[in-house]
Amino acid sequence: EPFFIPFLTGLQARLAEYDLDLMVVMGEPGQYQQERLRRVVETRRADAVVLANTRREDDRIDYLSKAGFPFATLGRSQSGGDTYP
């Protein structure tokens, strides 16, 4: 997707201004990605998560909302209840 690489480049540049690093985990939403997300949250390997390719009903958004873990999305979803606008 032509938007994604420039987005990551800009995000990394902005994070570097605050001495923060960008960790990218690629893959289709599913069990593998859900497990990786769980490990990131439980071990606090990251301060926040950016989710790409969100779905109308997205378990990742529900999980992060319930965990109280900071995140942003690239896309819309109906998941997350009142904790996710």
MDAnalysis code that builds the backbone (N, CA, C; Angstrom):
import MDAnalysis as mda
import numpy as np

u = mda.Universe.empty(255, n_residues=85, atom_resindex=np.repeat(np.arange(85), 3), trajectory=True)
u.add_TopologyAttr("name", ["N", "CA", "C"] * 85)
u.add_TopologyAttr("resid", np.arange(1, 86))
u.add_TopologyAttr("resname", ["GLU", "PRO", "PHE", "PHE", "ILE", "PRO", "PHE", "LEU", "THR", "GLY", "LEU", "GLN", "ALA", "ARG", "LEU", "ALA", "GLU", "TYR", "ASP", "LEU", "ASP", "LEU", "MET", "VAL", "VAL", "MET", "GLY", "GLU", "PRO", "GLY", "GLN", "TYR", "GLN", "GLN", "GLU", "ARG", "LEU", "ARG", "ARG", "VAL", "VAL", "GLU", "THR", "ARG", "ARG", "ALA", "ASP", "ALA", "VAL", "VAL", "LEU", "ALA", "ASN", "THR", "ARG", "ARG", "GLU", "ASP", "ASP", "ARG", "ILE", "ASP", "TYR", "LEU", "SER", "LYS", "ALA", "GLY", "PHE", "PRO", "PHE", "ALA", "THR", "LEU", "GLY", "ARG", "SER", "GLN", "SER", "GLY", "GLY", "ASP", "THR", "TYR", "PRO"])
u.atoms.positions = np.array([
    [0.848, -1.179, 0.000],
    [0.000, 0.000, 0.000],
    [0.894, 1.242, 0.000],
    [0.679, 2.159, -0.910],
    [1.570, 3.321, -1.046],
    [1.545, 4.259, 0.155],
    [0.520, 4.250, 0.945],
    [0.411, 5.138, 2.103],
    [1.244, 4.655, 3.280],
    [1.404, 3.351, 3.427],
    [1.926, 2.781, 4.664],
    [3.398, 3.109, 4.925],
    [4.264, 2.962, 3.941],
    [5.697, 3.218, 4.156],
    [5.956, 4.688, 4.496],
    [5.395, 5.648, 3.760],
    [5.581, 7.042, 4.165],
    [5.008, 7.327, 5.565],
    [3.911, 6.667, 5.907],
    [3.341, 6.830, 7.247],
    [4.335, 6.362, 8.304],
    [4.909, 5.180, 8.121],
    [5.880, 4.661, 9.084],
    [7.121, 5.544, 9.164],
    [7.570, 6.042, 8.030],
    [8.737, 6.924, 8.003],
    [8.467, 8.197, 8.808],
    [7.322, 8.801, 8.596],
    [6.951, 10.006, 9.337],
    [6.748, 9.737, 10.815],
    [6.127, 8.612, 11.119],
    [5.909, 8.247, 12.524],
    [7.240, 8.052, 13.239],
    [8.173, 7.334, 12.602],
    [9.480, 7.108, 13.218],
    [10.232, 8.423, 13.418],
    [10.157, 9.320, 12.468],
    [10.829, 10.614, 12.601],
    [10.268, 11.394, 13.776],
    [8.965, 11.370, 13.918],
    [8.324, 12.103, 15.023],
    [8.659, 11.453, 16.372],
    [8.643, 10.138, 16.429],
    [8.983, 9.442, 17.671],
    [10.431, 9.699, 18.078],
    [11.315, 9.778, 17.098],
    [12.733, 10.016, 17.387],
    [12.945, 11.354, 18.087],
    [12.085, 12.325, 17.810],
    [12.185, 13.619, 18.488],
    [11.989, 13.482, 19.995],
    [11.322, 12.421, 20.416],
    [11.054, 12.174, 21.832],
    [11.863, 10.993, 22.355],
    [12.887, 10.582, 21.594],
    [13.753, 9.465, 21.963],
    [12.953, 8.177, 22.155],
    [11.953, 7.975, 21.296],
    [11.145, 6.756, 21.311],
    [11.448, 5.944, 20.060],
    [11.276, 4.638, 20.153],
    [11.532, 3.741, 19.038],
    [10.230, 3.182, 18.483],
    [10.271, 2.761, 17.249],
    [9.132, 2.167, 16.579],
    [9.391, 0.678, 16.390],
    [8.458, -0.158, 16.829],
    [8.534, -1.599, 16.622],
    [7.354, -1.970, 15.725],
    [7.633, -2.663, 14.635],
    [6.593, -3.026, 13.673],
    [6.411, -4.539, 13.696],
    [5.171, -4.967, 13.862],
    [4.816, -6.380, 13.775],
    [3.827, -6.507, 12.629],
    [4.207, -7.234, 11.607],
    [3.377, -7.359, 10.414],
    [2.637, -8.696, 10.431],
    [1.548, -8.732, 9.721],
    [0.806, -9.977, 9.568],
    [-0.682, -9.713, 9.546],
    [-1.401, -10.657, 9.018],
    [-2.855, -10.555, 8.981],
    [-3.407, -10.704, 10.396],
    [-4.470, -9.945, 10.703],
    [-5.106, -10.129, 12.006],
    [-5.509, -11.593, 12.180],
    [-5.209, -12.125, 13.314],
    [-5.519, -13.529, 13.586],
    [-4.848, -13.951, 14.882],
    [-4.772, -15.253, 15.103],
    [-4.246, -15.794, 16.357],
    [-2.794, -15.394, 16.593],
    [-1.943, -15.460, 15.552],
    [-0.532, -15.108, 15.722],
    [-0.389, -13.656, 16.157],
    [-1.082, -12.765, 15.459],
    [-0.962, -11.349, 15.789],
    [-1.575, -11.061, 17.167],
    [-2.649, -11.735, 17.513],
    [-3.271, -11.548, 18.827],
    [-2.303, -11.968, 19.935],
    [-1.586, -13.068, 19.726],
    [-0.612, -13.538, 20.713],
    [0.545, -12.547, 20.849],
    [1.042, -12.027, 19.744],
    [2.114, -11.024, 19.792],
    [1.658, -9.780, 20.533],
    [0.441, -9.349, 20.272],
    [-0.125, -8.173, 20.928],
    [-0.230, -8.403, 22.430],
    [-0.685, -9.584, 22.818],
    [-0.797, -9.923, 24.240],
    [0.569, -9.846, 24.914],
    [1.601, -10.375, 24.263],
    [2.946, -10.330, 24.851],
    [3.463, -8.908, 24.986],
    [3.197, -8.071, 23.999],
    [3.623, -6.660, 24.057],
    [2.953, -5.971, 25.241],
    [1.666, -6.199, 25.421],
    [0.928, -5.557, 26.508],
    [1.394, -6.078, 27.866],
    [1.475, -7.387, 28.027],
    [1.818, -7.969, 29.327],
    [3.250, -7.681, 29.748],
    [4.160, -7.587, 28.798],
    [5.561, -7.335, 29.139],
    [5.920, -5.859, 29.054],
    [4.957, -5.034, 28.595],
    [5.172, -3.591, 28.421],
    [6.359, -3.321, 27.516],
    [6.500, -4.108, 26.449],
    [7.577, -3.913, 25.481],
    [7.408, -2.632, 24.690],
    [6.214, -2.083, 24.731],
    [5.937, -0.847, 24.012],
    [5.099, 0.055, 24.902],
    [5.141, 1.343, 24.622],
    [4.331, 2.302, 25.364],
    [2.946, 2.464, 24.763],
    [2.812, 2.129, 23.481],
    [1.529, 2.236, 22.785],
    [1.602, 1.385, 21.517],
    [0.445, 1.189, 20.905],
    [0.346, 0.358, 19.705],
    [-0.445, 1.116, 18.642],
    [-0.010, 0.986, 17.379],
    [-0.779, 1.486, 16.247],
    [-1.272, 0.262, 15.479],
    [-2.576, 0.137, 15.344],
    [-3.162, -0.992, 14.622],
    [-3.515, -0.568, 13.202],
    [-3.053, -1.342, 12.236],
    [-3.415, -1.104, 10.838],
    [-4.416, -2.168, 10.408],
    [-5.071, -1.902, 9.300],
    [-6.015, -2.869, 8.734],
    [-7.079, -3.296, 9.733],
    [-7.672, -2.330, 10.384],
    [-8.721, -2.661, 11.341],
    [-9.950, -3.208, 10.624],
    [-10.693, -4.024, 11.344],
    [-11.918, -4.619, 10.815],
    [-13.120, -4.051, 11.550],
    [-14.301, -4.236, 10.979],
    [-15.540, -3.742, 11.594],
    [-15.659, -4.251, 13.034],
    [-15.468, -5.508, 13.237],
    [-15.410, -6.114, 14.569],
    [-13.980, -6.588, 14.758],
    [-13.229, -5.937, 15.632],
    [-11.799, -6.206, 15.749],
    [-11.444, -6.578, 17.181],
    [-11.080, -7.838, 17.383],
    [-10.729, -8.336, 18.713],
    [-9.538, -7.607, 19.312],
    [-8.640, -7.121, 18.466],
    [-7.457, -6.407, 18.969],
    [-7.867, -5.120, 19.675],
    [-8.833, -4.415, 19.102],
    [-9.309, -3.168, 19.712],
    [-10.006, -3.470, 21.028],
    [-10.836, -4.507, 21.042],
    [-11.508, -4.900, 22.287],
    [-10.488, -5.235, 23.366],
    [-9.463, -5.997, 22.997],
    [-8.440, -6.399, 23.956],
    [-7.692, -5.192, 24.521],
    [-7.221, -4.311, 23.643],
    [-6.468, -3.146, 24.105],
    [-7.327, -2.215, 24.946],
    [-8.576, -2.050, 24.582],
    [-9.498, -1.206, 25.358],
    [-9.678, -1.761, 26.764],
    [-9.931, -3.060, 26.855],
    [-10.135, -3.697, 28.165],
    [-8.867, -3.660, 29.013],
    [-7.711, -3.766, 28.343],
    [-6.432, -3.750, 29.063],
    [-6.028, -2.339, 29.471],
    [-6.702, -1.328, 28.920],
    [-6.335, 0.054, 29.216],
    [-4.999, 0.439, 28.599],
    [-4.629, -0.222, 27.499],
    [-3.341, 0.009, 26.855],
    [-3.508, 1.056, 25.758],
    [-2.657, 2.079, 25.719],
    [-2.793, 3.138, 24.712],
    [-2.621, 2.604, 23.288],
    [-3.487, 3.063, 22.379],
    [-3.377, 2.649, 20.993],
    [-4.057, 3.657, 20.076],
    [-3.687, 3.559, 18.811],
    [-4.328, 4.327, 17.740],
    [-4.578, 3.355, 16.598],
    [-5.491, 3.708, 15.720],
    [-5.794, 2.822, 14.601],
    [-5.678, 3.544, 13.267],
    [-5.394, 2.773, 12.243],
    [-5.469, 3.234, 10.866],
    [-6.683, 2.524, 10.273],
    [-7.822, 3.134, 10.379],
    [-9.053, 2.519, 9.911],
    [-10.134, 2.651, 10.962],
    [-11.340, 2.292, 10.577],
    [-12.492, 2.409, 11.471],
    [-12.930, 1.044, 11.961],
    [-13.611, 1.055, 13.104],
    [-14.121, -0.176, 13.682],
    [-15.290, 0.144, 14.592],
    [-16.128, -0.844, 14.805],
    [-17.220, -0.699, 15.763],
    [-16.845, -1.326, 17.104],
    [-15.656, -1.869, 17.215],
    [-15.203, -2.516, 18.439],
    [-14.731, -1.476, 19.450],
    [-14.565, -1.898, 20.682],
    [-13.989, -1.047, 21.708],
    [-14.981, -0.375, 22.624],
    [-16.257, -0.436, 22.308],
    [-17.274, 0.145, 23.180],
    [-17.061, 1.620, 23.421],
    [-17.361, 2.061, 24.628],
    [-17.253, 3.479, 24.989],
    [-15.815, 3.950, 25.174],
    [-14.871, 3.008, 25.306],
    [-13.483, 3.396, 25.557],
    [-12.749, 3.775, 24.287],
    [-13.349, 3.485, 23.151],
    [-12.706, 3.768, 21.864],
    [-13.677, 4.571, 21.005],
    [-13.346, 5.839, 20.745],
    [-14.290, 6.685, 19.991],
    [-14.445, 6.281, 18.537],
])
